[in-house]
Amino acid sequence: MLHRLIRHPLGLVILLAVGARAAVMVRGSGTFDDPDNYRPLAQTLAAGEGFAHKGRPTAYRPPLYPVLLAPILWALGDRADWGIALLHLGLGAGTVWMTAAAARGWGLSDGRVVVAALVVACDPVLIWQSRSVMTETPAAFLVAASLAGLSRGGWWGPAWGGLGLGLAGLCRPSLLAGAVLTVLAGLVVPPGTGRDRLARSGLLAITVALVLLPWMVRNLWVFGEPVWTTTHGGYTLALANNPVYYREVLNGPPGRTWTGPDQWSWWDSVNRATAGMSEPQADRVLKAMVWRLARERPREFCRASWARLGRFWGVAPAAAVYSRLSRWATRAWTLPLWIALALGLVQASLWRWPRIAAPLLVIGLTLVHAVFWTDLRMRAPIVPAIALIAAAARLPRARLRRADAGVLTRRTRPRWLGWATGGS
């Protein structure tokens, strides 16, 4: 068995990914954190009560992750943590596999395929988030699967890519910004004639819309309004843009994290202001409050956006929350990765179809979190895209190898790469 794994390096990378995530899961009490209350939503689904919270239908959270959790809670009950652990370990392994499949579809060499997979396997943010009942783990898998689907080429590429991006939107709606950019790019970037580009972009858009459609119809039936994603957007927008946050964090001491009585008081004021409203109405009210604040205090709004980008792309987590060792380890991993990412972004081949989807997913999520609440963990879903861009990076004036130019054939592809990514 060991000899077989040595012959198949990607298998070792997958084992490394599973082992690292398992090690994090067993730390402390071994209980999964659930800060966003996905487990209660899954419990109502498992009990046959529909997508509801405290007896009331809701669209406050996206539906896909609770749908994945519901069978586990129904079957395992009090032992559901074991099922969640297996789900997250499987998704972690699948994310590595799909990233490798996308790299293969890009035509990268066998060594670069392993590098892309290794980045996903060892990324500290993805590893740490695997122990939480949150959407980062499934969203990263769906991003990797979307990029792998798009890399297939032909008409199956946009179809599989659209399926993945639609599901990613039902798991983490902020990823739809990158999906929209990818649809628009499909209309203009080579290769293909104008008719070909219109067809692939249209197929991608239609597939994404069809995946989202049942959830929208359900919300139209429940709320009388066509909610395509969630009613949570207004809250996350207001959480990062309100007078209390500006006073305590933006204009407060350096490195300040927002917590304590002032934050609780703000939460209470929001609950009072939206009491008695439907979820879509409350969502609109909170968004209107933020845009009014942005018009009245544009400089602070821009400063806050810049600070959010700094946290999103930070090389280390907050000092007030994480230990010095954790921060230094994350910094040592992230700085070289950011250098490779920068080198990858200047490659002309990256901005052609289908590779362009990777940087656009990165740009789309960055734009969203320039305005909405963010921290370092929010970038976890785009780690597969970052890994692919970084793995394709080359030093200036380096000669392009034949395999990386998209000519990876049966003769040039090693046996282990075909085994690991499903080729023959």
DRENDO-1510 file (C-alpha; in Angstrom, 1 decimal, always signed):
<recs>
REC; n; res; u; v; w
REC; 1; MET; +0.0; +0.0; +0.0 .
REC; 2; LEU; +2.8; +2.4; +0.9 .
REC; 3; HIS; +4.6; +1.6; -2.3 .
REC; 4; ARG; +1.5; +2.3; -4.3 .
REC; 5; LEU; +1.1; +5.7; -2.6 .
REC; 6; ILE; +4.7; +6.7; -3.2 .
REC; 7; ARG; +4.0; +6.0; -6.9 .
REC; 8; HIS; +1.0; +8.3; -6.7 .
REC; 9; PRO; +2.1; +11.6; -5.1 .
REC; 10; LEU; -1.3; +13.1; -5.2 .
REC; 11; GLY; -2.6; +10.3; -3.0 .
REC; 12; LEU; +0.0; +11.4; -0.4 .
REC; 13; VAL; -1.1; +15.0; -0.7 .
REC; 14; ILE; -4.7; +13.9; -0.1 .
REC; 15; LEU; -3.6; +11.9; +3.0 .
REC; 16; LEU; -1.8; +14.9; +4.2 .
REC; 17; ALA; -4.9; +17.1; +3.8 .
REC; 18; VAL; -7.0; +14.6; +5.7 .
REC; 19; GLY; -4.4; +14.1; +8.4 .
REC; 20; ALA; -4.0; +17.8; +9.0 .
REC; 21; ARG; -7.7; +18.4; +9.2 .
REC; 22; ALA; -8.2; +15.5; +11.5 .
REC; 23; ALA; -5.5; +16.7; +13.8 .
REC; 24; VAL; -7.3; +20.1; +14.1 .
REC; 25; MET; -10.6; +18.5; +14.7 .
REC; 26; VAL; -9.5; +16.5; +17.8 .
REC; 27; ARG; -7.9; +19.5; +19.5 .
REC; 28; GLY; -9.5; +20.5; +22.8 .
REC; 29; SER; -13.0; +19.1; +23.4 .
REC; 30; GLY; -13.4; +17.9; +19.8 .
REC; 31; THR; -16.8; +19.6; +19.6 .
REC; 32; PHE; -17.5; +21.5; +16.4 .
REC; 33; ASP; -18.0; +25.3; +16.7 .
REC; 34; ASP; -21.4; +26.5; +15.3 .
REC; 35; PRO; -21.2; +30.3; +15.6 .
REC; 36; ASP; -23.7; +30.9; +12.7 .
REC; 37; ASN; -26.4; +28.4; +13.9 .
REC; 38; TYR; -26.3; +26.1; +10.9 .
REC; 39; ARG; -27.0; +23.1; +13.1 .
REC; 40; PRO; -30.4; +24.3; +14.3 .
REC; 41; LEU; -31.4; +24.8; +10.7 .
REC; 42; ALA; -30.3; +21.4; +9.8 .
REC; 43; GLN; -32.2; +19.9; +12.8 .
REC; 44; THR; -35.5; +21.5; +11.6 .
REC; 45; LEU; -34.9; +20.0; +8.2 .
REC; 46; ALA; -34.1; +16.6; +9.8 .
REC; 47; ALA; -37.3; +16.8; +11.8 .
REC; 48; GLY; -39.4; +17.5; +8.7 .
REC; 49; GLU; -40.2; +21.1; +9.7 .
REC; 50; GLY; -38.7; +22.7; +6.6 .
REC; 51; PHE; -36.1; +25.5; +6.5 .
REC; 52; ALA; -37.1; +27.3; +9.7 .
REC; 53; HIS; -35.8; +28.9; +12.8 .
REC; 54; LYS; -37.7; +28.9; +16.1 .
REC; 55; GLY; -40.8; +27.8; +14.2 .
REC; 56; ARG; -40.7; +30.5; +11.5 .
REC; 57; PRO; -39.6; +30.0; +7.9 .
REC; 58; THR; -36.3; +31.7; +7.2 .
REC; 59; ALA; -34.0; +32.5; +4.3 .
REC; 60; TYR; -31.4; +34.2; +6.7 .
REC; 61; ARG; -28.8; +31.6; +5.9 .
REC; 62; PRO; -28.1; +29.9; +2.5 .
REC; 63; PRO; -29.7; +26.5; +2.2 .
REC; 64; LEU; -27.1; +24.1; +0.9 .
REC; 65; TYR; -25.0; +23.5; +3.9 .
REC; 66; PRO; -27.9; +22.7; +6.3 .
REC; 67; VAL; -29.2; +20.3; +3.6 .
REC; 68; LEU; -25.9; +18.5; +3.7 .
REC; 69; LEU; -26.0; +18.4; +7.5 .
REC; 70; ALA; -29.6; +17.3; +7.9 .
REC; 71; PRO; -29.2; +13.6; +7.0 .
REC; 72; ILE; -26.2; +13.4; +9.4 .
REC; 73; LEU; -28.2; +14.8; +12.3 .
REC; 74; TRP; -31.2; +12.6; +11.4 .
REC; 75; ALA; -29.1; +9.4; +11.3 .
REC; 76; LEU; -26.6; +10.0; +14.1 .
REC; 77; GLY; -28.4; +12.3; +16.6 .
REC; 78; ASP; -26.1; +13.0; +19.5 .
REC; 79; ARG; -23.2; +11.5; +17.7 .
REC; 80; ALA; -23.6; +13.8; +14.7 .
REC; 81; ASP; -20.1; +15.4; +15.3 .
REC; 82; TRP; -18.6; +12.2; +14.0 .
REC; 83; GLY; -20.7; +12.5; +10.8 .
REC; 84; ILE; -19.8; +16.2; +10.4 .
REC; 85; ALA; -16.1; +15.3; +10.8 .
REC; 86; LEU; -16.3; +12.7; +8.1 .
REC; 87; LEU; -18.2; +15.1; +5.8 .
REC; 88; HIS; -15.5; +17.8; +6.3 .
REC; 89; LEU; -12.7; +15.3; +5.8 .
REC; 90; GLY; -14.3; +14.1; +2.6 .
REC; 91; LEU; -14.8; +17.6; +1.4 .
REC; 92; GLY; -11.2; +18.5; +2.2 .
REC; 93; ALA; -9.9; +15.5; +0.3 .
REC; 94; GLY; -12.3; +16.3; -2.6 .
REC; 95; THR; -11.1; +19.9; -2.7 .
REC; 96; VAL; -7.5; +18.7; -3.2 .
REC; 97; TRP; -8.7; +16.2; -5.9 .
REC; 98; MET; -10.8; +18.8; -7.8 .
REC; 99; THR; -8.0; +21.4; -7.6 .
REC; 100; ALA; -5.6; +18.8; -9.2 .
REC; 101; ALA; -8.3; +18.0; -11.8 .
REC; 102; ALA; -8.5; +21.7; -12.7 .
REC; 103; ALA; -4.7; +22.0; -12.9 .
REC; 104; ARG; -4.7; +19.1; -15.2 .
REC; 105; GLY; -7.4; +20.7; -17.3 .
REC; 106; TRP; -5.3; +23.8; -17.5 .
REC; 107; GLY; -2.5; +21.8; -19.0 .
REC; 108; LEU; -0.1; +22.3; -16.1 .
REC; 109; SER; +2.8; +19.9; -15.7 .
REC; 110; ASP; +2.6; +17.0; -13.2 .
REC; 111; GLY; +4.8; +18.8; -10.8 .
REC; 112; ARG; +2.6; +21.9; -10.8 .
REC; 113; VAL; -0.5; +19.8; -10.4 .
REC; 114; VAL; +1.0; +18.5; -7.1 .
REC; 115; VAL; +1.9; +22.0; -6.1 .
REC; 116; ALA; -1.6; +23.3; -6.6 .
REC; 117; ALA; -3.0; +20.3; -4.6 .
REC; 118; LEU; -0.4; +20.8; -1.9 .
REC; 119; VAL; -1.4; +24.5; -1.4 .
REC; 120; VAL; -5.0; +23.5; -0.8 .
REC; 121; ALA; -4.0; +20.6; +1.5 .
REC; 122; CYS; -1.8; +22.7; +3.7 .
REC; 123; ASP; -3.5; +26.1; +3.7 .
REC; 124; PRO; -3.8; +27.1; +7.4 .
REC; 125; VAL; -7.1; +28.9; +7.0 .
REC; 126; LEU; -8.8; +25.9; +5.3 .
REC; 127; ILE; -7.4; +23.5; +7.8 .
REC; 128; TRP; -8.6; +25.5; +10.8 .
REC; 129; GLN; -12.0; +26.1; +9.4 .
REC; 130; SER; -12.6; +22.4; +8.9 .
REC; 131; ARG; -13.4; +22.1; +12.6 .
REC; 132; SER; -16.3; +24.6; +12.5 .
REC; 133; VAL; -19.9; +24.1; +11.4 .
REC; 134; MET; -19.5; +26.9; +8.8 .
REC; 135; THR; -19.6; +27.1; +5.0 .
REC; 136; GLU; -15.9; +27.6; +4.3 .
REC; 137; THR; -15.2; +23.9; +3.8 .
REC; 138; PRO; -18.0; +23.0; +1.4 .
REC; 139; ALA; -17.6; +26.4; -0.4 .
REC; 140; ALA; -14.0; +25.7; -1.1 .
REC; 141; PHE; -14.8; +22.3; -2.5 .
REC; 142; LEU; -17.5; +23.8; -4.8 .
REC; 143; VAL; -15.1; +26.4; -6.1 .
REC; 144; ALA; -12.5; +23.8; -6.9 .
REC; 145; ALA; -15.2; +21.6; -8.6 .
REC; 146; SER; -16.4; +24.6; -10.6 .
REC; 147; LEU; -12.9; +25.4; -11.9 .
REC; 148; ALA; -12.4; +21.7; -12.7 .
REC; 149; GLY; -15.7; +21.6; -14.6 .
REC; 150; LEU; -14.9; +24.7; -16.6 .
REC; 151; SER; -11.5; +23.3; -17.5 .
REC; 152; ARG; -13.0; +20.4; -19.3 .
REC; 153; GLY; -13.6; +22.5; -22.4 .
REC; 154; GLY; -16.3; +21.9; -25.0 .
REC; 155; TRP; -20.0; +22.5; -24.0 .
REC; 156; TRP; -19.7; +20.3; -20.9 .
REC; 157; GLY; -17.3; +22.8; -19.4 .
REC; 158; PRO; -19.8; +25.7; -18.9 .
REC; 159; ALA; -22.5; +23.2; -17.9 .
REC; 160; TRP; -20.4; +21.6; -15.1 .
REC; 161; GLY; -18.9; +24.9; -14.2 .
REC; 162; GLY; -22.3; +26.6; -13.9 .
REC; 163; LEU; -23.6; +23.7; -11.8 .
REC; 164; GLY; -20.7; +24.2; -9.4 .
REC; 165; LEU; -21.0; +28.0; -9.3 .
REC; 166; GLY; -24.7; +27.8; -8.7 .
REC; 167; LEU; -24.3; +25.4; -5.8 .
REC; 168; ALA; -21.5; +27.6; -4.5 .
REC; 169; GLY; -23.9; +30.5; -4.5 .
REC; 170; LEU; -26.4; +28.4; -2.5 .
REC; 171; CYS; -23.6; +27.6; +0.0 .
REC; 172; ARG; -21.9; +31.1; +0.2 .
REC; 173; PRO; -23.8; +33.8; -1.8 .
REC; 174; SER; -20.7; +36.1; -1.9 .
REC; 175; LEU; -19.2; +33.8; -4.5 .
REC; 176; LEU; -21.9; +34.8; -7.0 .
REC; 177; ALA; -20.0; +38.0; -7.7 .
REC; 178; GLY; -17.1; +36.0; -9.2 .
REC; 179; ALA; -19.7; +33.9; -11.1 .
REC; 180; VAL; -21.2; +37.0; -12.7 .
REC; 181; LEU; -17.7; +38.3; -13.7 .
REC; 182; THR; -16.9; +34.9; -15.2 .
REC; 183; VAL; -20.1; +35.0; -17.3 .
REC; 184; LEU; -19.3; +38.5; -18.5 .
REC; 185; ALA; -15.7; +37.5; -19.3 .
REC; 186; GLY; -16.9; +34.5; -21.3 .
REC; 187; LEU; -18.5; +36.9; -23.8 .
REC; 188; VAL; -15.2; +38.7; -24.6 .
REC; 189; VAL; -12.1; +36.6; -23.9 .
REC; 190; PRO; -10.6; +34.2; -26.4 .
REC; 191; PRO; -10.6; +31.6; -27.7 .
REC; 192; GLY; -13.7; +31.2; -29.8 .
REC; 193; THR; -15.7; +33.1; -32.3 .
REC; 194; GLY; -18.3; +35.7; -31.2 .
REC; 195; ARG; -21.1; +33.1; -31.5 .
REC; 196; ASP; -19.0; +30.5; -29.5 .
REC; 197; ARG; -18.4; +33.0; -26.7 .
REC; 198; LEU; -22.1; +34.0; -26.6 .
REC; 199; ALA; -23.1; +30.3; -26.4 .
REC; 200; ARG; -20.6; +29.3; -23.6 .
REC; 201; SER; -21.4; +32.4; -21.6 .
REC; 202; GLY; -25.2; +31.9; -22.0 .
REC; 203; LEU; -24.9; +28.2; -21.1 .
REC; 204; LEU; -22.9; +29.1; -18.0 .
REC; 205; ALA; -25.4; +31.8; -16.9 .
REC; 206; ILE; -28.5; +29.6; -17.6 .
REC; 207; THR; -27.0; +26.7; -15.6 .
REC; 208; VAL; -26.2; +29.0; -12.6 .
REC; 209; ALA; -29.7; +30.5; -12.7 .
REC; 210; LEU; -31.4; +27.1; -12.9 .
REC; 211; VAL; -29.6; +25.9; -9.8 .
REC; 212; LEU; -30.7; +29.0; -7.9 .
REC; 213; LEU; -34.3; +28.9; -9.2 .
REC; 214; PRO; -35.9; +26.4; -6.8 .
REC; 215; TRP; -34.6; +28.3; -3.7 .
REC; 216; MET; -36.0; +31.6; -5.2 .
REC; 217; VAL; -39.4; +30.0; -5.9 .
REC; 218; ARG; -39.5; +28.7; -2.3 .
REC; 219; ASN; -38.8; +32.2; -1.0 .
REC; 220; LEU; -41.3; +33.7; -3.3 .
REC; 221; TRP; -43.9; +31.3; -1.9 .
REC; 222; VAL; -42.9; +31.9; +1.7 .
REC; 223; PHE; -42.2; +35.7; +1.7 .
REC; 224; GLY; -44.0; +36.9; -1.3 .
REC; 225; GLU; -40.7; +38.2; -2.7 .
REC; 226; PRO; -38.1; +36.5; -5.0 .
REC; 227; VAL; -35.1; +36.2; -2.7 .
REC; 228; TRP; -32.4; +34.5; -4.8 .
REC; 229; THR; -29.8; +34.1; -2.0 .
REC; 230; THR; -30.4; +35.1; +1.6 .
REC; 231; THR; -31.8; +37.9; +3.7 .
REC; 232; HIS; -28.6; +38.1; +5.7 .
REC; 233; GLY; -26.8; +40.6; +3.4 .
REC; 234; GLY; -28.2; +43.7; +5.0 .
REC; 235; TYR; -27.0; +42.5; +8.5 .
REC; 236; THR; -23.4; +41.7; +7.3 .
REC; 237; LEU; -23.3; +45.0; +5.5 .
REC; 238; ALA; -24.4; +46.9; +8.6 .
REC; 239; LEU; -22.2; +44.9; +10.9 .
REC; 240; ALA; -19.1; +46.4; +9.2 .
REC; 241; ASN; -20.6; +49.9; +8.5 .
REC; 242; ASN; -22.2; +51.6; +11.5 .
REC; 243; PRO; -21.3; +54.5; +13.7 .
REC; 244; VAL; -20.4; +52.3; +16.7 .
REC; 245; TYR; -18.0; +50.2; +14.6 .
REC; 246; TYR; -16.4; +53.3; +13.1 .
REC; 247; ARG; -15.9; +54.8; +16.6 .
REC; 248; GLU; -14.7; +51.6; +18.4 .
REC; 249; VAL; -12.6; +49.9; +15.6 .
REC; 250; LEU; -12.0; +52.1; +12.7 .
REC; 251; ASN; -11.1; +55.1; +14.8 .
REC; 252; GLY; -10.1; +53.1; +17.8 .
REC; 253; PRO; -6.7; +51.6; +18.9 .
REC; 254; PRO; -4.7; +49.8; +16.3 .
REC; 255; GLY; -5.5; +46.0; +16.2 .
REC; 256; ARG; -8.8; +46.4; +17.9 .
REC; 257; THR; -11.3; +43.7; +17.3 .
REC; 258; TRP; -15.0; +44.4; +17.7 .
REC; 259; THR; -16.5; +42.6; +20.7 .
REC; 260; GLY; -18.0; +43.3; +24.1 .
REC; 261; PRO; -20.8; +45.6; +25.4 .
REC; 262; ASP; -20.7; +48.1; +22.5 .
REC; 263; GLN; -21.2; +45.4; +20.0 .
REC; 264; TRP; -24.0; +43.8; +22.0 .
REC; 265; SER; -25.7; +47.2; +22.4 .
REC; 266; TRP; -25.5; +47.6; +18.6 .
REC; 267; TRP; -27.1; +44.2; +18.0 .
REC; 268; ASP; -29.9; +45.1; +20.4 .
REC; 269; SER; -30.5; +48.4; +18.6 .
REC; 270; VAL; -30.7; +46.5; +15.2 .
REC; 271; ASN; -33.2; +44.0; +16.7 .
REC; 272; ARG; -35.4; +46.8; +18.0 .
REC; 273; ALA; -35.2; +48.7; +14.7 .
REC; 274; THR; -36.3; +45.7; +12.7 .
REC; 275; ALA; -38.8; +44.2; +15.1 .
REC; 276; GLY; -42.0; +43.0; +13.4 .
REC; 277; MET; -40.6; +43.2; +9.9 .
REC; 278; SER; -40.3; +40.4; +7.5 .
REC; 279; GLU; -36.8; +39.1; +6.7 .
REC; 280; PRO; -36.7; +40.8; +3.2 .
REC; 281; GLN; -38.0; +44.1; +4.6 .
REC; 282; ALA; -35.4; +44.1; +7.5 .
REC; 283; ASP; -32.7; +43.3; +4.9 .
REC; 284; ARG; -33.7; +46.3; +2.9 .
REC; 285; VAL; -33.9; +48.6; +5.9 .
REC; 286; LEU; -30.4; +47.7; +7.1 .
REC; 287; LYS; -28.9; +48.1; +3.6 .
REC; 288; ALA; -30.6; +51.5; +3.3 .
REC; 289; MET; -29.0; +52.5; +6.7 .
REC; 290; VAL; -25.6; +51.6; +5.4 .
REC; 291; TRP; -25.9; +53.5; +2.1 .
REC; 292; ARG; -27.1; +56.6; +4.0 .
REC; 293; LEU; -24.1; +56.3; +6.3 .
REC; 294; ALA; -21.8; +56.0; +3.2 .
REC; 295; ARG; -23.3; +59.2; +1.7 .
REC; 296; GLU; -23.0; +61.1; +5.0 .
REC; 297; ARG; -19.5; +59.9; +5.9 .
REC; 298; PRO; -17.8; +58.9; +2.6 .
REC; 299; ARG; -14.2; +59.2; +3.9 .
REC; 300; GLU; -14.8; +56.9; +6.8 .
REC; 301; PHE; -16.6; +54.5; +4.6 .
REC; 302; CYS; -13.6; +54.4; +2.2 .
REC; 303; ARG; -11.2; +54.0; +5.1 .
REC; 304; ALA; -13.3; +51.1; +6.4 .
REC; 305; SER; -13.3; +49.5; +3.0 .
REC; 306; TRP; -9.5; +49.7; +2.9 .
REC; 307; ALA; -9.2; +48.3; +6.3 .
REC; 308; ARG; -11.5; +45.4; +5.4 .
REC; 309; LEU; -9.3; +44.6; +2.4 .
REC; 310; GLY; -6.3; +44.6; +4.7 .
REC; 311; ARG; -7.9; +42.0; +6.9 .
REC; 312; PHE; -9.2; +39.9; +4.0 .
REC; 313; TRP; -5.7; +39.7; +2.5 .
REC; 314; GLY; -3.8; +39.7; +5.8 .
REC; 315; VAL; -0.8; +37.4; +6.1 .
REC; 316; ALA; -1.7; +36.6; +9.8 .
REC; 317; PRO; -4.8; +36.4; +11.9 .
REC; 318; ALA; -5.7; +38.9; +14.6 .
REC; 319; ALA; -3.2; +39.2; +17.5 .
REC; 320; ALA; -6.1; +39.7; +19.9 .
REC; 321; VAL; -7.5; +36.2; +19.1 .
REC; 322; TYR; -4.7; +33.9; +18.0 .
REC; 323; SER; -1.4; +33.0; +19.6 .
REC; 324; ARG; +2.0; +34.3; +18.5 .
REC; 325; LEU; +3.0; +30.9; +17.2 .
REC; 326; SER; -0.2; +30.6; +15.1 .
REC; 327; ARG; +0.4; +34.0; +13.6 .
REC; 328; TRP; +4.0; +33.4; +12.7 .
REC; 329; ALA; +3.2; +30.0; +11.2 .
REC; 330; THR; +0.4; +31.6; +9.1 .
REC; 331; ARG; +2.7; +34.4; +8.0 .
REC; 332; ALA; +5.5; +32.0; +7.0 .
REC; 333; TRP; +3.0; +30.1; +4.8 .
REC; 334; THR; +1.2; +33.1; +3.3 .
REC; 335; LEU; +4.0; +35.4; +2.3 .
REC; 336; PRO; +5.6; +33.0; -0.3 .
REC; 337; LEU; +2.2; +32.1; -1.5 .
REC; 338; TRP; +1.3; +35.8; -2.1 .
REC; 339; ILE; +4.5; +36.2; -4.1 .
REC; 340; ALA; +3.6; +33.2; -6.3 .
REC; 341; LEU; +0.1; +34.5; -6.7 .
REC; 342; ALA; +1.4; +37.9; -7.9 .
REC; 343; LEU; +3.7; +36.2; -10.4 .
REC; 344; GLY; +0.8; +34.1; -11.6 .
REC; 345; LEU; -1.5; +37.0; -12.1 .
REC; 346; VAL; +0.8; +38.6; -14.7 .
REC; 347; GLN; +0.8; +35.5; -16.9 .
REC; 348; ALA; -1.0; +36.3; -20.2 .
REC; 349; SER; -2.4; +32.7; -20.4 .
REC; 350; LEU; -4.3; +33.3; -17.1 .
REC; 351; TRP; -6.6; +35.8; -18.7 .
REC; 352; ARG; -7.9; +33.4; -21.4 .
REC; 353; TRP; -10.9; +31.0; -21.1 .
REC; 354; PRO; -11.3; +28.9; -19.0 .
REC; 355; ARG; -8.4; +29.9; -16.7 .
REC; 356; ILE; -9.8; +33.4; -16.3 .
REC; 357; ALA; -12.5; +32.1; -14.0 .
REC; 358; ALA; -9.9; +31.6; -11.2 .
REC; 359; PRO; -8.7; +35.3; -10.9 .
REC; 360; LEU; -12.3; +36.5; -11.4 .
REC; 361; LEU; -13.5; +34.4; -8.5 .
REC; 362; VAL; -10.7; +36.0; -6.4 .
REC; 363; ILE; -11.6; +39.5; -7.6 .
REC; 364; GLY; -15.3; +39.0; -7.1 .
REC; 365; LEU; -15.0; +37.8; -3.5 .
REC; 366; THR; -12.5; +40.6; -2.8 .
REC; 367; LEU; -14.9; +43.3; -4.0 .
REC; 368; VAL; -17.7; +41.9; -1.9 .
REC; 369; HIS; -15.6; +41.9; +1.2 .
REC; 370; ALA; -14.4; +45.4; +0.6 .
REC; 371; VAL; -17.9; +46.5; +1.6 .
REC; 372; PHE; -19.3; +43.6; +3.7 .
REC; 373; TRP; -18.0; +42.3; +7.1 .
REC; 374; THR; -14.8; +40.4; +6.7 .
REC; 375; ASP; -11.8; +38.8; +8.3 .
REC; 376; LEU; -9.0; +36.5; +7.2 .
REC; 377; ARG; -11.2; +33.3; +7.2 .
REC; 378; MET; -13.5; +34.8; +4.6 .
REC; 379; ARG; -11.0; +34.1; +1.8 .
REC; 380; ALA; -11.0; +30.4; +2.6 .
REC; 381; PRO; -13.4; +29.5; -0.3 .
REC; 382; ILE; -11.1; +30.9; -3.0 .
REC; 383; VAL; -8.0; +29.1; -1.8 .
REC; 384; PRO; -8.3; +26.6; -4.7 .
REC; 385; ALA; -8.3; +29.5; -7.2 .
REC; 386; ILE; -5.3; +31.0; -5.5 .
REC; 387; ALA; -3.5; +27.7; -5.5 .
REC; 388; LEU; -4.1; +27.3; -9.3 .
REC; 389; ILE; -2.9; +30.8; -10.1 .
REC; 390; ALA; +0.2; +30.3; -7.8 .
REC; 391; ALA; +1.0; +26.9; -9.3 .
REC; 392; ALA; +1.0; +28.3; -12.8 .
REC; 393; ALA; +3.3; +31.2; -11.9 .
REC; 394; ARG; +6.6; +31.6; -13.7 .
REC; 395; LEU; +9.6; +33.8; -13.1 .
REC; 396; PRO; +9.9; +36.5; -15.7 .
REC; 397; ARG; +11.3; +35.4; -19.0 .
REC; 398; ALA; +11.1; +31.7; -18.1 .
REC; 399; ARG; +10.4; +29.5; -21.1 .
REC; 400; LEU; +7.0; +27.9; -21.3 .
REC; 401; ARG; +7.3; +24.1; -21.2 .
REC; 402; ARG; +5.3; +22.1; -23.7 .
REC; 403; ALA; +3.2; +20.5; -21.0 .
REC; 404; ASP; +2.2; +23.8; -19.4 .
REC; 405; ALA; +1.2; +25.2; -22.8 .
REC; 406; GLY; -1.8; +22.9; -22.7 .
REC; 407; VAL; -0.4; +19.9; -24.6 .
REC; 408; LEU; -0.5; +17.4; -21.8 .
REC; 409; THR; -1.2; +14.2; -23.7 .
REC; 410; ARG; -1.5; +10.5; -22.8 .
REC; 411; ARG; +2.1; +10.0; -23.7 .
REC; 412; THR; +3.4; +12.9; -21.6 .
REC; 413; ARG; +1.1; +12.5; -18.6 .
REC; 414; PRO; +2.5; +10.1; -16.0 .
REC; 415; ARG; +0.4; +7.2; -14.8 .
REC; 416; TRP; -0.1; +8.5; -11.3 .
REC; 417; LEU; -1.7; +11.7; -12.6 .
REC; 418; GLY; -4.2; +9.8; -14.7 .
REC; 419; TRP; -5.1; +7.7; -11.6 .
REC; 420; ALA; -5.4; +10.7; -9.3 .
REC; 421; THR; -7.6; +12.8; -11.5 .
REC; 422; GLY; -9.7; +10.1; -13.1 .
REC; 423; GLY; -8.0; +9.9; -16.5 .
REC; 424; SER; -7.3; +6.6; -18.2 .
</recs>
